[in-house]
Amino acid sequence: MIRVALIGAGAIADTHIEAFLKFKARCEIVGLVDIYPDKADEKIRHYDLIAQAYATHSQLLNDARFDLGVICAPPFTHAPTAIALLNAGKHVLVEKPMATSLAECDQMLAAARANNRLLSVVAQNRYRTPMMKLKHIVDASVIGKIVHAQVDSFWWRGNNYYNLWWRGTWEKEGGGCTLNHAVHQIDLFHWIVGMPQSLQAVVANVAHENSEVEDFSTAVLFYTDGKIGQVTASLLHHGEPQQFVIQGERATVGVPWCVRAMCQRENGFPDDNLALEKEIQTQYDTLPALEHELHAGQIDNVLAAIEGSAPLMNDGQAGRNTIELVTAIYASGFSGKRIELPLTPENPFYTREGTLKHAPHFQEKTKSVENFASGRIIIGSANDQSK
Ligand SMILES: NC(=O)c1ccc[n+]([C@@H]2O[C@H](COP(=O)([O-])OP(=O)(O)OC[C@H]3O[C@@H](n4cnc5c(N)ncnc54)[C@H](O)[C@@H]3O)[C@@H](O)[C@H]2O)c1
């Protein structure tokens, strides 16, 4: 039986608790930490857990016996909390974003290695049946060499969103929609398409006045084999029409699921390649559906990795790749320059201190609330087309 403790008893903690409760035969939640311990108590009552509430992760480490720490607190706490848990010999599942800087990611990876513990970063969108099928189809090379891949991480958030105390600041949220919203699609992007050699980006705050950080970014990614990527993050898009589309030399596939294939006429104009479309569609239809989706899918994998029955799918290196791409987008957007990857520690945005020094305040945060009256949030986009 794997003993689990959660650090952070806010909005996303509900999703984790509900997912862990699906695997009651394999795990139990024994502790909940929140700097407002009544929030931890309230969740223990609500879910009828046999667990203890704590005000700090140090108290948890002193008092509780557990195997897996799950970090559901704000981004600026992720690295120090994860490192403390790993050094105490616990496995760690940390919510996205992995951390607020690449330097912190490297320290977390070093702590995981030094203590021989598992470090997983939440990227629950891999665990959607259409996304898993897309990955299989691209890996099988049936679409041919990838020539272009595009992710539209389009979200909509009202101005009030940034009233929560830790949001909208470089110090506590670590960034805007590129880091905290597109993080999901950027994970999918490097998982399926790979890491680029360089990128050029634009980063802006167009419409969120109570926030230092960006509400829009767009980046063009350049790969060694010539393919081009495009990643756009936005909090401005009503209806949140998200898509991930991959153009291969032979066919296009994407999520929301689509398949199109063309072949050339004698003059180079296109004809439909219905036979190839049918072949890819049949492959898609034949692939099995996932048993557990989203957070439950990832938690199932983390439990299996601890049990020793499966490799860890979302490891710390994957979380770091995401932060590296986000950091490169900031470095390019703020300097106007094309940025080469991999980033080195000399990059001004490699450390949290560097980001705090060099990132512009698009606006100043003037309003702040400790908690919203209603804690419930929407996981995924409101108009979720990726199911
Ligand atoms: N995977 C997803 O789809 C998804 C969705 C929403 C949020 N998140 C991530 O989850 C994390 C939390 O977001 P949220 O929306 O639940 O925020 P929240 O503010 O609702 O909850 C965070 C909780 O952590 C507590 N907290 C703050 N500092 C703490 C500390 N040092 N130790 C213990 N508890 C502490 C706060 O009091 C609060 O109750 C963020 O990293 C966020 O990006 C992920």
The ligand as an SDF file (V2000), in Angstrom:
LIG
                    3D

 44 48  0  0  0  0  0  0  0  0999 V2000
   -2.7460   20.2770  -14.0630 N   0  0  0  0  0  0  0  0  0  0  0  0
   -3.6810   21.1980  -14.1610 C   0  0  0  0  0  0  0  0  0  0  0  0
   -4.5230   21.1660  -15.0530 O   0  0  0  0  0  0  0  0  0  0  0  0
   -3.7070   22.3080  -13.1480 C   0  0  0  0  0  0  0  0  0  0  0  0
   -4.8660   23.0750  -13.0030 C   0  0  0  0  0  0  0  0  0  0  0  0
   -4.8690   24.0770  -12.0330 C   0  0  0  0  0  0  0  0  0  0  0  0
   -3.7290   24.3310  -11.2570 C   0  0  0  0  0  0  0  0  0  0  0  0
   -2.6130   23.5750  -11.4680 N   0  0  0  0  0  0  0  0  0  0  0  0
   -1.3810   23.8610  -10.7010 C   0  0  0  0  0  0  0  0  0  0  0  0
   -1.5760   23.4310   -9.3520 O   0  0  0  0  0  0  0  0  0  0  0  0
   -0.8850   24.3190   -8.4710 C   0  0  0  0  0  0  0  0  0  0  0  0
   -1.8890   24.9060   -7.4830 C   0  0  0  0  0  0  0  0  0  0  0  0
   -2.9030   25.5820   -8.1880 O   0  0  0  0  0  0  0  0  0  0  0  0
   -4.3800   25.7670   -7.5830 P   0  0  0  0  0  0  0  0  0  0  0  0
   -5.2060   26.2730   -8.7210 O   0  0  0  0  0  0  0  0  0  0  0  0
   -4.7980   24.5320   -6.8800 O   0  0  0  0  0  0  0  0  0  0  0  0
   -4.1060   26.9550   -6.5640 O   0  0  0  0  0  0  0  0  0  0  0  0
   -4.8820   27.2620   -5.1700 P   0  0  0  0  0  0  0  0  0  0  0  0
   -4.4020   28.6150   -4.7510 O   0  0  0  0  0  0  0  0  0  0  0  0
   -6.3310   27.0020   -5.3250 O   0  0  0  0  0  0  0  0  0  0  0  0
   -4.2930   26.1180   -4.2000 O   0  0  0  0  0  0  0  0  0  0  0  0
   -2.9570   26.1540   -3.7380 C   0  0  0  0  0  0  0  0  0  0  0  0
   -2.9880   25.8410   -2.2610 C   0  0  0  0  0  0  0  0  0  0  0  0
   -1.6440   25.7710   -1.7820 O   0  0  0  0  0  0  0  0  0  0  0  0
   -1.5890   26.4010   -0.5110 C   0  0  0  0  0  0  0  0  0  0  0  0
   -0.1990   26.7900   -0.2780 N   0  0  0  0  0  0  0  0  0  0  0  0
    0.4490   27.9070   -0.6720 C   0  0  0  0  0  0  0  0  0  0  0  0
    1.7290   27.8630   -0.2980 N   0  0  0  0  0  0  0  0  0  0  0  0
    1.8890   26.6870    0.3350 C   0  0  0  0  0  0  0  0  0  0  0  0
    3.0030   26.0440    0.9410 C   0  0  0  0  0  0  0  0  0  0  0  0
    4.2020   26.6110    0.9740 N   0  0  0  0  0  0  0  0  0  0  0  0
    2.8080   24.8260    1.5300 N   0  0  0  0  0  0  0  0  0  0  0  0
    1.5880   24.2340    1.5220 C   0  0  0  0  0  0  0  0  0  0  0  0
    0.4880   24.7920    0.9550 N   0  0  0  0  0  0  0  0  0  0  0  0
    0.6480   25.9910    0.3580 C   0  0  0  0  0  0  0  0  0  0  0  0
   -2.5640   27.5630   -0.6240 C   0  0  0  0  0  0  0  0  0  0  0  0
   -3.0040   28.0140    0.6370 O   0  0  0  0  0  0  0  0  0  0  0  0
   -3.6890   26.9270   -1.4360 C   0  0  0  0  0  0  0  0  0  0  0  0
   -4.6700   26.3260   -0.6110 O   0  0  0  0  0  0  0  0  0  0  0  0
   -0.2110   25.3580   -9.3480 C   0  0  0  0  0  0  0  0  0  0  0  0
    1.1130   24.9600   -9.6170 O   0  0  0  0  0  0  0  0  0  0  0  0
   -1.0260   25.3220  -10.6200 C   0  0  0  0  0  0  0  0  0  0  0  0
   -0.2990   25.7310  -11.7620 O   0  0  0  0  0  0  0  0  0  0  0  0
   -2.5960   22.5690  -12.3620 C   0  0  0  0  0  0  0  0  0  0  0  0
  1  2  1  0
  2  3  2  0
  2  4  1  0
  4  5  1  0
  4 44  2  0
  5  6  2  0
  6  7  1  0
  7  8  2  0
  8  9  1  0
  8 44  1  0
  9 10  1  0
  9 42  1  0
 10 11  1  0
 11 12  1  0
 11 40  1  0
 12 13  1  0
 13 14  1  0
 14 15  2  0
 14 16  1  0
 14 17  1  0
 17 18  1  0
 18 19  2  0
 18 20  1  0
 18 21  1  0
 21 22  1  0
 22 23  1  0
 23 24  1  0
 23 38  1  0
 24 25  1  0
 25 26  1  0
 25 36  1  0
 26 27  1  0
 26 35  1  0
 27 28  2  0
 28 29  1  0
 29 30  1  0
 29 35  2  0
 30 31  1  0
 30 32  2  0
 32 33  1  0
 33 34  2  0
 34 35  1  0
 36 37  1  0
 36 38  1  0
 38 39  1  0
 40 41  1  0
 40 42  1  0
 42 43  1  0
M  CHG  2   8   1  16  -1
M  END
$$$$
